[in-house]
Amino acid sequence: MFKARQALATLFHVSNPNDIVFTSNTTSALNLAIKGWLKPGNHVIATMVEHNSVRRPLEYLKRTIGIEVDYVAVNEYGQIDLDVLRNSFRPETTLLVCSHSSNLLGSIMPLKEIGRLAHEHGAVFLVDAAQTAGTYPIDVAEMGIDLLAFPGHKGLLGPQGTGGLYISPQVELEPLLHGGTGSQSEVLEQPTVRPDRYEAGTANIVGIAGLAAGVHAVLEYGVEQVYERQRMLIQNMMKELAGMPGISLIGPRFGEPRTGLVSFNLEGRDAAEIAFLLDREYGIAVRAGYHCTPLGHMTAGTSAGGAVRASVGLDTTEEEVETFVLAMRKISAQ
Ligand SMILES: Cc1ncc(COP(=O)(O)O)c(C=O)c1O
């Protein structure tokens, strides 16, 4: 567990590995950050690309303890206007939360500028790095990130059931879980020492060992190289898809920064049908529907039927992209 924490600290430029706590996925990390920080009457700024794992805990607190939430609009490509964001702060704003990259659009938020705005207004900055941990460089110090929620099982190549939360030493969260930590056993409250304070109960050590191996592999490959490789594959995919009749692409325009995914629709066809054909006829797994982000679909103008999302990973080959392109060429011509 210590080696995993160290590797993650290297990846995210965290100075003290004990400020990283393990959770079972991004969702539990986001719940710890959101529910452990917010108090009745607080105001939160989020964006119009958030995943339900941010939106639902916020909406839950809105109903139960009385917080207020604004979802700042972004343009149809998923890009934020910093002036609009600046004007959304209120005296009671204590948290700014944003997805580093939309899991529908692939757009990438300018975290450094957003982090600066959060701190200028006295708010804590929480980043949902579900789509970028291990696939896009993250530096918590440079980007002013106070809380970073990440999965183990995506870009960090770890097993399912792993994830974590970086908690800045300046931020004190209420723990969500209370119980045994193997430390300060005579004390009735959760220990104050990290990571114990936020890691009650027996850890998923087998999973975390797998996560350590994944993070080491990413560090060895180089996260900038991961991003460049995925970007190259996705841009090729976009170029081919854009030339097919009836295809409309969603997200940043060709050449603009984006993570390793492209979402699209085929005119007159259901997204689920495309996904079904790709799976059954070509053995290609994509995701169709709403991708747990109805807000993202509102932004993209695809609320009516959702979209198809294709994505690449570190080991996706150019031949596999070519296979996908040929399959889509046939499906779009049917
Ligand atoms: C942007 C975003 N946030 C949160 C999550 C939830 O992640 P997890 O399954 O690790 O809880 C996802 C999952 O796809 C996601 O894409």
The ligand as a MOL file (V3000), in Angstrom:
LIG
                    3D

  0  0  0     0  0            999 V3000
M  V30 BEGIN CTAB
M  V30 COUNTS 16 16 0 0 0
M  V30 BEGIN ATOM
M  V30 1 C -16.1520 11.6540 -15.3890 0
M  V30 2 C -16.4630 10.4770 -14.5050 0
M  V30 3 N -16.6510 10.6660 -13.2010 0
M  V30 4 C -16.9130 9.6430 -12.3610 0
M  V30 5 C -17.0070 8.3460 -12.8110 0
M  V30 6 C -17.2780 7.2470 -11.8560 0
M  V30 7 O -16.1370 6.4520 -11.7650 0
M  V30 8 P -16.0700 5.1040 -10.9270 0
M  V30 9 O -16.7270 4.0610 -11.7460 0
M  V30 10 O -14.6070 4.8570 -10.7320 0
M  V30 11 O -16.7740 5.3160 -9.6390 0
M  V30 12 C -16.8300 8.0970 -14.1800 0
M  V30 13 C -16.9560 6.7380 -14.7010 0
M  V30 14 O -17.0190 6.4600 -15.8460 0
M  V30 15 C -16.5450 9.1850 -15.0480 0
M  V30 16 O -16.3540 9.0110 -16.3620 0
M  V30 END ATOM
M  V30 BEGIN BOND
M  V30 1 1 1 2
M  V30 2 1 2 3
M  V30 3 2 2 15
M  V30 4 2 3 4
M  V30 5 1 4 5
M  V30 6 1 5 6
M  V30 7 2 5 12
M  V30 8 1 6 7
M  V30 9 1 7 8
M  V30 10 2 8 9
M  V30 11 1 8 10
M  V30 12 1 8 11
M  V30 13 1 12 13
M  V30 14 1 12 15
M  V30 15 2 13 14
M  V30 16 1 15 16
M  V30 END BOND
M  V30 END CTAB
M  END
